[in-house]
């Protein structure tokens, strides 16, 4: 499972940047031009890994900011509740008790079935055909 820690991802990015630079340096020493270097499979692989790590770092940063905003909202809501509670206590305002209203279900229309009048399982089905 890939790491979700920012420090680990930054270390991975540094590792692949160094590997990529080493490969490019070795290809240049061999006399390869930029076109050949850009088409080299190992260089492409390193660049792809670096792009993946950048995307992961962006996601980690987004999650951190989202977590911070959610914590701020939570603290704000908590402060609002405490302020409302303090106002209630200071003002002597009491909440009205809600009375529970018992709802009666209306009688069912049509015939009422007796408890033992239900069909037994398997009755009313056509018998299975045998070959």
mmCIF file of the C-alpha atoms, coordinates in Angstrom:
data_MODEL
# 
_entry.id   MODEL 
# 
loop_
_atom_site.group_PDB 
_atom_site.id 
_atom_site.type_symbol 
_atom_site.label_atom_id 
_atom_site.label_alt_id 
_atom_site.label_comp_id 
_atom_site.label_asym_id 
_atom_site.label_entity_id 
_atom_site.label_seq_id 
_atom_site.pdbx_PDB_ins_code 
_atom_site.Cartn_x 
_atom_site.Cartn_y 
_atom_site.Cartn_z 
_atom_site.occupancy 
_atom_site.B_iso_or_equiv 
_atom_site.pdbx_formal_charge 
_atom_site.auth_seq_id 
_atom_site.auth_comp_id 
_atom_site.auth_asym_id 
_atom_site.auth_atom_id 
_atom_site.pdbx_PDB_model_num 
ATOM 1   C CA . UNK A 1 1   ? 0.000   0.000   0.000   1.00 0.00 ? 1   UNK A CA 1 
ATOM 2   C CA . UNK A 1 2   ? 1.479   3.373   -0.940  1.00 0.00 ? 2   UNK A CA 1 
ATOM 3   C CA . UNK A 1 3   ? 2.526   5.721   1.805   1.00 0.00 ? 3   UNK A CA 1 
ATOM 4   C CA . UNK A 1 4   ? 0.248   8.626   2.683   1.00 0.00 ? 4   UNK A CA 1 
ATOM 5   C CA . UNK A 1 5   ? 2.877   10.605  4.565   1.00 0.00 ? 5   UNK A CA 1 
ATOM 6   C CA . UNK A 1 6   ? 4.196   13.750  2.986   1.00 0.00 ? 6   UNK A CA 1 
ATOM 7   C CA . UNK A 1 7   ? 7.794   13.241  4.145   1.00 0.00 ? 7   UNK A CA 1 
ATOM 8   C CA . UNK A 1 8   ? 7.951   9.753   2.613   1.00 0.00 ? 8   UNK A CA 1 
ATOM 9   C CA . UNK A 1 9   ? 6.547   10.962  -0.695  1.00 0.00 ? 9   UNK A CA 1 
ATOM 10  C CA . UNK A 1 10  ? 9.050   13.848  -0.809  1.00 0.00 ? 10  UNK A CA 1 
ATOM 11  C CA . UNK A 1 11  ? 11.887  11.391  -0.180  1.00 0.00 ? 11  UNK A CA 1 
ATOM 12  C CA . UNK A 1 12  ? 10.587  9.178   -3.009  1.00 0.00 ? 12  UNK A CA 1 
ATOM 13  C CA . UNK A 1 13  ? 10.420  12.169  -5.335  1.00 0.00 ? 13  UNK A CA 1 
ATOM 14  C CA . UNK A 1 14  ? 14.003  13.130  -4.484  1.00 0.00 ? 14  UNK A CA 1 
ATOM 15  C CA . UNK A 1 15  ? 15.125  9.539   -5.126  1.00 0.00 ? 15  UNK A CA 1 
ATOM 16  C CA . UNK A 1 16  ? 13.527  9.383   -8.585  1.00 0.00 ? 16  UNK A CA 1 
ATOM 17  C CA . UNK A 1 17  ? 14.798  12.861  -9.496  1.00 0.00 ? 17  UNK A CA 1 
ATOM 18  C CA . UNK A 1 18  ? 18.341  11.734  -8.675  1.00 0.00 ? 18  UNK A CA 1 
ATOM 19  C CA . UNK A 1 19  ? 17.909  8.502   -10.665 1.00 0.00 ? 19  UNK A CA 1 
ATOM 20  C CA . UNK A 1 20  ? 16.558  10.460  -13.630 1.00 0.00 ? 20  UNK A CA 1 
ATOM 21  C CA . UNK A 1 21  ? 19.440  12.945  -13.536 1.00 0.00 ? 21  UNK A CA 1 
ATOM 22  C CA . UNK A 1 22  ? 21.953  10.072  -13.312 1.00 0.00 ? 22  UNK A CA 1 
ATOM 23  C CA . UNK A 1 23  ? 20.436  8.371   -16.348 1.00 0.00 ? 23  UNK A CA 1 
ATOM 24  C CA . UNK A 1 24  ? 20.363  11.597  -18.373 1.00 0.00 ? 24  UNK A CA 1 
ATOM 25  C CA . UNK A 1 25  ? 23.988  12.312  -17.408 1.00 0.00 ? 25  UNK A CA 1 
ATOM 26  C CA . UNK A 1 26  ? 25.102  8.815   -18.431 1.00 0.00 ? 26  UNK A CA 1 
ATOM 27  C CA . UNK A 1 27  ? 23.278  9.091   -21.769 1.00 0.00 ? 27  UNK A CA 1 
ATOM 28  C CA . UNK A 1 28  ? 24.893  12.466  -22.457 1.00 0.00 ? 28  UNK A CA 1 
ATOM 29  C CA . UNK A 1 29  ? 28.318  10.994  -21.672 1.00 0.00 ? 29  UNK A CA 1 
ATOM 30  C CA . UNK A 1 30  ? 27.623  8.325   -24.292 1.00 0.00 ? 30  UNK A CA 1 
ATOM 31  C CA . UNK A 1 31  ? 26.859  11.092  -26.796 1.00 0.00 ? 31  UNK A CA 1 
ATOM 32  C CA . UNK A 1 32  ? 23.065  10.878  -26.968 1.00 0.00 ? 32  UNK A CA 1 
ATOM 33  C CA . UNK A 1 33  ? 21.157  13.982  -27.999 1.00 0.00 ? 33  UNK A CA 1 
ATOM 34  C CA . UNK A 1 34  ? 17.998  15.352  -26.317 1.00 0.00 ? 34  UNK A CA 1 
ATOM 35  C CA . UNK A 1 35  ? 15.658  13.523  -28.700 1.00 0.00 ? 35  UNK A CA 1 
ATOM 36  C CA . UNK A 1 36  ? 17.133  10.146  -27.802 1.00 0.00 ? 36  UNK A CA 1 
ATOM 37  C CA . UNK A 1 37  ? 17.208  11.028  -24.094 1.00 0.00 ? 37  UNK A CA 1 
ATOM 38  C CA . UNK A 1 38  ? 13.496  11.947  -24.118 1.00 0.00 ? 38  UNK A CA 1 
ATOM 39  C CA . UNK A 1 39  ? 12.653  8.634   -25.816 1.00 0.00 ? 39  UNK A CA 1 
ATOM 40  C CA . UNK A 1 40  ? 14.701  6.544   -23.401 1.00 0.00 ? 40  UNK A CA 1 
ATOM 41  C CA . UNK A 1 41  ? 12.378  4.107   -21.561 1.00 0.00 ? 41  UNK A CA 1 
ATOM 42  C CA . UNK A 1 42  ? 14.082  4.478   -18.173 1.00 0.00 ? 42  UNK A CA 1 
ATOM 43  C CA . UNK A 1 43  ? 13.934  8.277   -18.319 1.00 0.00 ? 43  UNK A CA 1 
ATOM 44  C CA . UNK A 1 44  ? 10.239  8.067   -19.246 1.00 0.00 ? 44  UNK A CA 1 
ATOM 45  C CA . UNK A 1 45  ? 9.611   5.680   -16.352 1.00 0.00 ? 45  UNK A CA 1 
ATOM 46  C CA . UNK A 1 46  ? 11.330  8.011   -13.883 1.00 0.00 ? 46  UNK A CA 1 
ATOM 47  C CA . UNK A 1 47  ? 9.374   11.009  -15.146 1.00 0.00 ? 47  UNK A CA 1 
ATOM 48  C CA . UNK A 1 48  ? 6.105   9.080   -14.855 1.00 0.00 ? 48  UNK A CA 1 
ATOM 49  C CA . UNK A 1 49  ? 6.953   8.108   -11.266 1.00 0.00 ? 49  UNK A CA 1 
ATOM 50  C CA . UNK A 1 50  ? 7.737   11.736  -10.441 1.00 0.00 ? 50  UNK A CA 1 
ATOM 51  C CA . UNK A 1 51  ? 4.367   12.817  -11.882 1.00 0.00 ? 51  UNK A CA 1 
ATOM 52  C CA . UNK A 1 52  ? 2.570   10.179  -9.799  1.00 0.00 ? 52  UNK A CA 1 
ATOM 53  C CA . UNK A 1 53  ? 4.335   11.339  -6.662  1.00 0.00 ? 53  UNK A CA 1 
ATOM 54  C CA . UNK A 1 54  ? 3.466   14.981  -7.441  1.00 0.00 ? 54  UNK A CA 1 
ATOM 55  C CA . UNK A 1 55  ? -0.194  14.001  -7.771  1.00 0.00 ? 55  UNK A CA 1 
ATOM 56  C CA . UNK A 1 56  ? -0.025  12.153  -4.440  1.00 0.00 ? 56  UNK A CA 1 
ATOM 57  C CA . UNK A 1 57  ? 1.586   15.177  -2.770  1.00 0.00 ? 57  UNK A CA 1 
ATOM 58  C CA . UNK A 1 58  ? -1.166  17.427  -4.142  1.00 0.00 ? 58  UNK A CA 1 
ATOM 59  C CA . UNK A 1 59  ? -3.798  15.044  -2.785  1.00 0.00 ? 59  UNK A CA 1 
ATOM 60  C CA . UNK A 1 60  ? -2.128  14.974  0.625   1.00 0.00 ? 60  UNK A CA 1 
ATOM 61  C CA . UNK A 1 61  ? -2.065  18.787  0.713   1.00 0.00 ? 61  UNK A CA 1 
ATOM 62  C CA . UNK A 1 62  ? -5.732  18.936  -0.294  1.00 0.00 ? 62  UNK A CA 1 
ATOM 63  C CA . UNK A 1 63  ? -6.699  16.475  2.450   1.00 0.00 ? 63  UNK A CA 1 
ATOM 64  C CA . UNK A 1 64  ? -4.757  18.471  5.029   1.00 0.00 ? 64  UNK A CA 1 
ATOM 65  C CA . UNK A 1 65  ? -6.512  21.724  4.103   1.00 0.00 ? 65  UNK A CA 1 
ATOM 66  C CA . UNK A 1 66  ? -9.886  19.980  4.072   1.00 0.00 ? 66  UNK A CA 1 
ATOM 67  C CA . UNK A 1 67  ? -9.236  18.528  7.527   1.00 0.00 ? 67  UNK A CA 1 
ATOM 68  C CA . UNK A 1 68  ? -8.241  21.945  8.850   1.00 0.00 ? 68  UNK A CA 1 
ATOM 69  C CA . UNK A 1 69  ? -11.382 23.607  7.495   1.00 0.00 ? 69  UNK A CA 1 
ATOM 70  C CA . UNK A 1 70  ? -13.584 20.861  8.934   1.00 0.00 ? 70  UNK A CA 1 
ATOM 71  C CA . UNK A 1 71  ? -11.956 21.247  12.346  1.00 0.00 ? 71  UNK A CA 1 
ATOM 72  C CA . UNK A 1 72  ? -12.512 25.010  12.194  1.00 0.00 ? 72  UNK A CA 1 
ATOM 73  C CA . UNK A 1 73  ? -16.186 24.508  11.350  1.00 0.00 ? 73  UNK A CA 1 
ATOM 74  C CA . UNK A 1 74  ? -16.559 22.014  14.176  1.00 0.00 ? 74  UNK A CA 1 
ATOM 75  C CA . UNK A 1 75  ? -14.993 24.408  16.676  1.00 0.00 ? 75  UNK A CA 1 
ATOM 76  C CA . UNK A 1 76  ? -17.200 27.233  15.384  1.00 0.00 ? 76  UNK A CA 1 
ATOM 77  C CA . UNK A 1 77  ? -20.366 25.154  15.802  1.00 0.00 ? 77  UNK A CA 1 
ATOM 78  C CA . UNK A 1 78  ? -19.283 24.142  19.292  1.00 0.00 ? 78  UNK A CA 1 
ATOM 79  C CA . UNK A 1 79  ? -18.676 27.792  20.238  1.00 0.00 ? 79  UNK A CA 1 
ATOM 80  C CA . UNK A 1 80  ? -22.100 28.773  18.855  1.00 0.00 ? 80  UNK A CA 1 
ATOM 81  C CA . UNK A 1 81  ? -23.806 26.050  20.916  1.00 0.00 ? 81  UNK A CA 1 
ATOM 82  C CA . UNK A 1 82  ? -21.970 27.149  24.049  1.00 0.00 ? 82  UNK A CA 1 
ATOM 83  C CA . UNK A 1 83  ? -22.935 30.798  23.404  1.00 0.00 ? 83  UNK A CA 1 
ATOM 84  C CA . UNK A 1 84  ? -26.581 29.818  22.907  1.00 0.00 ? 84  UNK A CA 1 
ATOM 85  C CA . UNK A 1 85  ? -26.511 27.749  26.087  1.00 0.00 ? 85  UNK A CA 1 
ATOM 86  C CA . UNK A 1 86  ? -24.972 30.637  28.034  1.00 0.00 ? 86  UNK A CA 1 
ATOM 87  C CA . UNK A 1 87  ? -27.647 32.993  26.690  1.00 0.00 ? 87  UNK A CA 1 
ATOM 88  C CA . UNK A 1 88  ? -30.370 30.565  27.773  1.00 0.00 ? 88  UNK A CA 1 
ATOM 89  C CA . UNK A 1 89  ? -28.944 30.305  31.265  1.00 0.00 ? 89  UNK A CA 1 
ATOM 90  C CA . UNK A 1 90  ? -28.381 34.077  31.590  1.00 0.00 ? 90  UNK A CA 1 
ATOM 91  C CA . UNK A 1 91  ? -31.803 34.982  30.183  1.00 0.00 ? 91  UNK A CA 1 
ATOM 92  C CA . UNK A 1 92  ? -33.686 32.357  32.147  1.00 0.00 ? 92  UNK A CA 1 
ATOM 93  C CA . UNK A 1 93  ? -35.230 31.031  28.945  1.00 0.00 ? 93  UNK A CA 1 
ATOM 94  C CA . UNK A 1 94  ? -36.416 27.476  29.215  1.00 0.00 ? 94  UNK A CA 1 
ATOM 95  C CA . UNK A 1 95  ? -37.066 25.182  26.340  1.00 0.00 ? 95  UNK A CA 1 
ATOM 96  C CA . UNK A 1 96  ? -40.630 24.058  25.921  1.00 0.00 ? 96  UNK A CA 1 
ATOM 97  C CA . UNK A 1 97  ? -41.189 20.404  26.561  1.00 0.00 ? 97  UNK A CA 1 
ATOM 98  C CA . UNK A 1 98  ? -42.498 18.639  23.533  1.00 0.00 ? 98  UNK A CA 1 
ATOM 99  C CA . UNK A 1 99  ? -45.462 16.460  24.270  1.00 0.00 ? 99  UNK A CA 1 
ATOM 100 C CA . UNK A 1 100 ? -45.445 13.116  22.647  1.00 0.00 ? 100 UNK A CA 1 
ATOM 101 C CA . UNK A 1 101 ? -48.490 12.642  20.550  1.00 0.00 ? 101 UNK A CA 1 
ATOM 102 C CA . UNK A 1 102 ? -49.569 9.069   20.345  1.00 0.00 ? 102 UNK A CA 1 
ATOM 103 C CA . UNK A 1 103 ? -50.630 8.285   16.860  1.00 0.00 ? 103 UNK A CA 1 
ATOM 104 C CA . UNK A 1 104 ? -53.352 5.716   16.445  1.00 0.00 ? 104 UNK A CA 1 
ATOM 105 C CA . UNK A 1 105 ? -53.196 3.678   13.311  1.00 0.00 ? 105 UNK A CA 1 
ATOM 106 C CA . UNK A 1 106 ? -56.455 3.746   11.366  1.00 0.00 ? 106 UNK A CA 1 
ATOM 107 C CA . UNK A 1 107 ? -58.182 0.396   10.986  1.00 0.00 ? 107 UNK A CA 1 
ATOM 108 C CA . UNK A 1 108 ? -57.280 -1.471  7.827   1.00 0.00 ? 108 UNK A CA 1 
ATOM 109 C CA . UNK A 1 109 ? -59.872 -1.453  5.076   1.00 0.00 ? 109 UNK A CA 1 
ATOM 110 C CA . UNK A 1 110 ? -61.257 -4.723  3.798   1.00 0.00 ? 110 UNK A CA 1 
ATOM 111 C CA . UNK A 1 111 ? -61.264 -8.123  5.404   1.00 0.00 ? 111 UNK A CA 1 
ATOM 112 C CA . UNK A 1 112 ? -59.095 -8.942  8.353   1.00 0.00 ? 112 UNK A CA 1 
ATOM 113 C CA . UNK A 1 113 ? -57.381 -12.292 8.177   1.00 0.00 ? 113 UNK A CA 1 
ATOM 114 C CA . UNK A 1 114 ? -57.305 -14.604 11.115  1.00 0.00 ? 114 UNK A CA 1 
ATOM 115 C CA . UNK A 1 115 ? -53.806 -15.356 12.419  1.00 0.00 ? 115 UNK A CA 1 
ATOM 116 C CA . UNK A 1 116 ? -53.985 -19.015 11.405  1.00 0.00 ? 116 UNK A CA 1 
ATOM 117 C CA . UNK A 1 117 ? -55.530 -18.347 8.006   1.00 0.00 ? 117 UNK A CA 1 
ATOM 118 C CA . UNK A 1 118 ? -52.238 -17.696 6.198   1.00 0.00 ? 118 UNK A CA 1 
ATOM 119 C CA . UNK A 1 119 ? -51.261 -20.154 3.478   1.00 0.00 ? 119 UNK A CA 1 
ATOM 120 C CA . UNK A 1 120 ? -48.698 -22.733 4.398   1.00 0.00 ? 120 UNK A CA 1 
ATOM 121 C CA . UNK A 1 121 ? -45.457 -22.511 2.447   1.00 0.00 ? 121 UNK A CA 1 
ATOM 122 C CA . UNK A 1 122 ? -45.576 -24.608 -0.637  1.00 0.00 ? 122 UNK A CA 1 
ATOM 123 C CA . UNK A 1 123 ? -49.347 -24.565 -0.989  1.00 0.00 ? 123 UNK A CA 1 
ATOM 124 C CA . UNK A 1 124 ? -50.813 -22.745 -3.929  1.00 0.00 ? 124 UNK A CA 1 
ATOM 125 C CA . UNK A 1 125 ? -47.807 -23.486 -6.128  1.00 0.00 ? 125 UNK A CA 1 
ATOM 126 C CA . UNK A 1 126 ? -47.979 -25.654 -9.173  1.00 0.00 ? 126 UNK A CA 1 
ATOM 127 C CA . UNK A 1 127 ? -46.295 -29.047 -8.706  1.00 0.00 ? 127 UNK A CA 1 
ATOM 128 C CA . UNK A 1 128 ? -42.887 -29.376 -10.306 1.00 0.00 ? 128 UNK A CA 1 
ATOM 129 C CA . UNK A 1 129 ? -42.775 -31.267 -13.566 1.00 0.00 ? 129 UNK A CA 1 
ATOM 130 C CA . UNK A 1 130 ? -40.771 -34.464 -13.550 1.00 0.00 ? 130 UNK A CA 1 
ATOM 131 C CA . UNK A 1 131 ? -39.007 -35.821 -16.571 1.00 0.00 ? 131 UNK A CA 1 
# 
